[in-house]
Amino acid sequence: MNIPPITSIENALQIYYKYSELGNKEILTLFGKRSSNTIARLKRMAKNKMQEKRVMSYGANKVNTKIAFEIWGINIQELEKRLIKLKELDL
């Protein structure tokens, strides 16, 4: 499936560490303005993986952040390395 690009490394890291679950607002912040169909597809992917792993969510319209990032292919460790390198290069 086609996953949209993240808006920025900083946004992705902030969302990952700040929220245990993601709703539409956080997903829009992560990926930028997207259609409701895209948001629903992304959430459905995460919900399916959550069911597979037997992970419950606190909100019916939310998805587990760790699982969502995993299924969407967002590697936190890689983003952290990139942010450190950007800061070293003063970019």
C-alpha positions in Angstrom: 0.0 0.0 0.0 1.1 3.5 -0.7 2.0 5.4 2.5 2.2 9.2 2.2 5.5 10.9 3.2 5.8 12.4 6.7 5.7 16.2 6.9 8.9 16.4 8.9 11.2 14.3 11.1 10.5 16.6 14.0 6.7 16.2 13.7 7.0 12.4 13.5 9.2 12.2 16.6 7.0 14.5 18.6 3.9 12.6 17.7 5.6 9.2 18.4 6.8 10.3 21.9 3.8 12.5 22.8 0.8 10.2 22.0 0.2 6.6 22.9 -2.7 6.6 20.4 -3.3 8.5 17.2 -6.6 10.0 16.0 -7.3 11.9 12.8 -5.7 15.1 14.1 -2.4 13.4 14.8 -2.4 11.5 11.6 -3.0 14.8 9.7 -0.1 16.4 11.5 2.1 13.5 10.7 1.3 13.2 7.0 -0.2 16.6 6.1 -3.5 17.3 4.6 -5.0 14.1 3.3 -8.4 12.9 2.2 -10.7 11.2 4.7 -10.3 8.0 2.6 -6.5 8.1 3.0 -6.8 8.6 6.8 -9.4 5.8 7.0 -7.1 3.5 5.0 -4.1 4.3 7.3 -6.1 3.7 10.4 -7.6 0.4 9.0 -4.1 -0.9 8.3 -3.1 -0.1 11.9 -6.3 -1.5 13.4 -5.8 -4.8 11.5 -2.3 -5.2 12.9 -3.6 -4.3 16.4 -6.2 -7.1 16.1 -3.6 -9.5 14.9 -1.4 -8.6 17.9 -4.4 -8.4 20.3 -3.7 -4.8 21.2 -6.7 -2.8 22.4 -7.1 0.9 22.0 -8.5 3.4 24.6 -10.5 5.2 21.9 -12.7 3.6 19.3 -11.4 6.0 16.6 -7.8 5.8 17.6 -4.9 3.5 16.8 -1.8 2.5 18.8 1.1 4.8 17.9 3.8 2.1 18.0 1.9 -0.3 15.8 0.8 2.4 13.4 4.4 3.6 12.9 5.5 0.1 12.5 2.9 -0.8 9.9 3.4 2.5 8.1 7.1 1.9 7.8 8.2 4.9 9.9 11.4 3.9 11.7 11.9 6.0 14.8 15.5 5.0 15.4 16.4 6.0 11.8 14.5 9.4 12.2 16.4 10.0 15.5 19.8 9.4 13.7 18.8 11.7 10.9 17.8 14.5 13.2 21.1 14.2 15.1 23.0 14.4 11.8 21.0 17.4 10.7 21.8 19.2 13.9 25.5 18.3 13.6 25.5 19.7 10.1 23.5 22.7 11.3 20.8 22.3 8.6 
